[in-house]
Amino acid sequence: MDVNRAQAISTVNNNAQGKNGQGNADKDGSDDQNDGNTHHAYEAGDAVQIGGLAGEITPAVQKLLDQLASEIEPLRAQLKLAKEREVKLRQDLAAHAFLPVPGRREFFRELNHVLNHLNDLTIMPSMVIMHIANASDVRKSHGRDMLDRYLSHVAMTIDRLLQPTEVLGNLGGDDFALILLTENEEHARNRALQIANRIQGTPMPGGESIDAPQVSVGVHELVRGASAESVVSAADKDMRVRAKSADGP
């Protein structure tokens, strides 16, 4: 083989390898491009499906939403029951165990509310305590059930004599508490004595054999800056001092 023929063969082989290399490169590039296009189409498909929540909901998504709704509804029902129970418990705490009037806790809440708004009132309210002095005698002679009826009769009698803006409660057993709206403490005392007279003059239905309630009265005018506890204590002290004076030495 001469030199010229060898150079010619080498040139042909180099050209062929160049074309094959270029072809392979083109093919690889094409594959890469196809891979890129396929991957891009997958991402676009995801976006369409995810974005479908804002528009068309797929069956799979709808099934998931239905499942979530079925789990939420029982929780919603439980929450409603819990709220209803909370309201019932609050009402039970506010109400007296057997009397048709607010109990001690609720009365103190009302008293604090009045004390906090004295500046808004044109007249100064007064705190009144009415102690049913013979309640223990009724208990001993006629039993607990009769005492409950006796005190309920007293509570309803007082309630009928109050204005809508006045407050009645029970501090426990035979001690009733009132907030009267009058011009001053003297007027409040006169009003409280009138109510006490009505109680003592109103027999309990079916209780003809039971003595009429004996009522001791204590009054204290509300003042700005006073606490509910101090107001009740002052009215209670006034009641005890006057009851002792009425009993004599």
C-alpha positions in Angstrom: 0.0 0.0 0.0 1.4 3.3 -1.0 1.4 6.4 1.1 -1.3 8.2 -0.9 -3.8 5.3 -0.6 -3.2 5.0 3.2 -3.9 8.7 3.7 -7.1 8.4 1.6 -8.4 5.5 3.8 -7.6 7.4 7.0 -9.5 10.5 5.7 -12.6 8.4 4.9 -12.5 6.7 8.4 -12.2 10.0 10.2 -15.1 11.5 8.3 -17.2 8.4 9.1 -16.4 8.6 12.8 -17.1 12.3 12.7 -20.5 11.7 11.2 -21.2 8.9 13.7 -20.2 11.1 16.6 -22.3 13.9 15.4 -25.2 11.5 14.9 -24.8 10.0 18.3 -24.5 13.5 19.8 -27.6 14.5 17.9 -29.4 11.4 19.1 -28.3 11.9 22.7 -29.3 15.6 22.5 -32.6 14.5 21.1 -33.1 12.0 23.9 -32.2 14.6 26.5 -34.6 17.0 24.9 -37.3 14.4 24.8 -36.6 13.6 28.5 -36.8 17.2 29.3 -40.1 17.6 27.4 -41.6 14.5 29.1 -40.6 15.8 32.5 -42.0 19.2 31.7 -45.3 17.7 30.6 -45.5 15.8 34.0 -45.1 18.9 36.0 -47.7 20.7 33.9 -50.1 17.8 34.5 -49.5 18.1 38.3 -50.2 21.8 38.1 -53.4 21.2 36.3 -54.6 18.6 38.7 -53.7 20.6 41.8 -55.1 23.7 40.3 -58.3 21.7 39.6 -59.3 22.3 43.3 -60.1 25.9 42.3 -62.2 24.7 39.4 -63.1 21.2 38.5 -62.7 18.7 41.4 -61.6 15.2 40.4 -63.3 12.1 41.8 -60.3 11.3 44.0 -60.3 14.8 45.5 -64.1 14.7 46.0 -63.7 11.3 47.8 -61.1 12.8 50.1 -63.3 15.8 50.9 -66.3 13.6 51.7 -64.1 11.6 54.0 -63.0 14.7 55.8 -66.6 15.9 56.1 -67.6 12.6 57.6 -64.9 13.0 60.2 -65.7 16.7 61.0 -69.4 16.3 61.6 -69.1 14.1 64.7 -66.6 16.6 66.1 -69.0 19.4 65.4 -71.8 17.6 67.2 -69.5 16.9 70.2 -68.5 20.6 70.3 -72.2 21.6 70.3 -73.0 19.2 73.2 -70.0 20.6 75.1 -71.2 24.1 74.7 -74.7 23.2 75.8 -73.3 21.5 78.9 -71.2 24.5 79.7 -74.3 26.7 79.5 -76.2 24.3 81.8 -73.4 24.2 84.3 -73.3 28.0 84.4 -77.1 28.1 85.0 -76.8 25.5 87.7 -74.1 27.5 89.4 -76.2 30.7 89.2 -79.4 29.1 90.4 -80.2 28.2 94.0 -80.6 24.5 94.7 -84.3 24.6 95.3 -85.4 28.2 95.7 -86.8 30.1 92.6 -84.1 32.9 93.0 -80.4 33.2 92.2 -78.0 31.7 94.6 -75.1 33.3 96.6 -72.6 33.3 93.7 -75.0 34.9 91.2 -76.2 37.5 93.7 -72.6 38.5 94.4 -72.0 38.8 90.7 -75.0 41.2 90.4 -73.9 43.2 93.5 -70.4 43.6 92.0 -72.0 44.8 88.8 -74.1 47.4 90.6 -71.1 48.6 92.6 -69.0 49.0 89.5 -71.6 51.2 87.9 -72.7 53.5 90.8 -71.4 56.5 88.8 -74.0 55.8 86.2 -76.9 55.9 88.7 -78.9 58.9 89.7 -79.9 57.3 93.0 -77.8 55.2 95.4 -79.0 51.6 95.8 -79.1 49.9 99.2 -78.2 46.4 100.2 -80.9 44.6 102.3 -80.7 41.4 104.3 -83.9 39.6 105.4 -83.3 36.8 107.9 -86.2 34.4 108.5 -85.7 34.0 112.2 -88.1 31.1 112.8 -86.9 29.0 109.8 -85.1 26.6 112.2 -88.2 26.1 114.2 -90.2 25.1 111.1 -87.4 22.7 110.2 -87.5 21.1 113.7 -91.3 20.9 113.9 -92.3 20.0 110.3 -89.2 18.6 108.6 -86.9 19.6 105.8 -89.5 19.4 102.9 -91.8 21.8 104.7 -88.9 24.2 105.3 -88.1 24.2 101.6 -91.7 25.0 100.8 -91.7 27.7 103.5 -88.6 29.4 102.2 -89.9 29.1 98.6 -93.1 30.9 99.7 -91.0 33.7 101.2 -88.9 34.1 98.1 -92.0 34.3 95.8 -93.7 36.8 98.1 -90.6 39.1 98.0 -90.2 38.7 94.2 -93.7 39.9 93.6 -93.0 43.1 95.5 -89.8 44.1 93.7 -89.4 46.4 90.7 -87.9 44.8 87.5 -84.6 46.6 88.1 -84.2 45.4 91.7 -82.4 42.2 92.6 -83.3 39.3 94.9 -81.1 36.4 95.9 -80.4 33.9 98.6 -77.2 33.9 100.6 -77.8 30.5 102.0 -80.8 28.9 103.8 -82.8 31.5 105.7 -80.9 34.6 104.6 -82.4 36.5 101.6 -80.5 39.4 100.0 -82.0 42.4 98.1 -80.7 45.4 96.2 -83.3 48.1 96.4 -83.3 51.3 94.3 -84.5 54.1 96.5 -83.4 57.7 97.2 -81.4 56.9 100.3 -80.9 54.4 103.1 -83.8 55.7 105.1 -86.2 55.1 102.2 -84.6 51.7 101.6 -85.3 50.8 105.3 -88.9 51.9 105.1 -89.4 49.9 101.9 -87.7 46.8 103.4 -89.9 46.9 106.5 -93.0 47.2 104.2 -91.9 44.0 102.4 -91.2 42.3 105.7 -94.7 43.1 106.9 -96.1 41.7 103.7 -94.2 38.5 104.2 -95.4 38.1 107.7 -99.0 38.8 106.7 -99.0 36.3 103.7 -99.8 32.8 104.9 -98.2 29.9 103.0 -100.8 27.9 101.1 -101.5 24.6 102.9 -99.4 25.7 105.9 -102.1 27.0 108.2 -100.6 25.1 111.1 -97.3 26.8 110.6 -96.4 30.2 112.2 -96.0 33.1 109.8 -92.4 34.0 108.9 -90.6 36.2 111.4 -88.4 38.6 109.5 -85.3 40.5 110.7 -84.1 43.3 108.5 -80.7 44.9 107.9 -79.9 47.7 105.5 -76.8 49.4 104.2 -76.5 52.0 101.5 -74.0 51.2 98.7 -71.0 53.5 98.5 -68.4 54.0 95.7 -65.3 51.9 96.3 -66.9 49.4 98.6 -66.6 45.6 98.0 -69.5 43.3 97.8 -68.3 41.4 100.9 -68.1 44.6 103.0 -71.6 45.7 101.9 -73.1 42.4 102.8 -71.3 42.3 106.1 -72.5 45.9 107.0 -76.1 45.0 106.2 -75.8 41.8 108.3 -74.3 43.7 111.2 -77.2 46.2 111.0 -79.7 43.3 111.1 -78.1 41.7 114.1 -77.9 44.9 116.1 -81.6 45.8 115.4 -82.7 42.2 116.1 -80.9 42.3 119.5 -82.5 45.7 120.3 -85.9 44.3 119.4 -85.4 41.3 121.7 -84.6 43.6 124.6 -81.9 43.2 127.3 
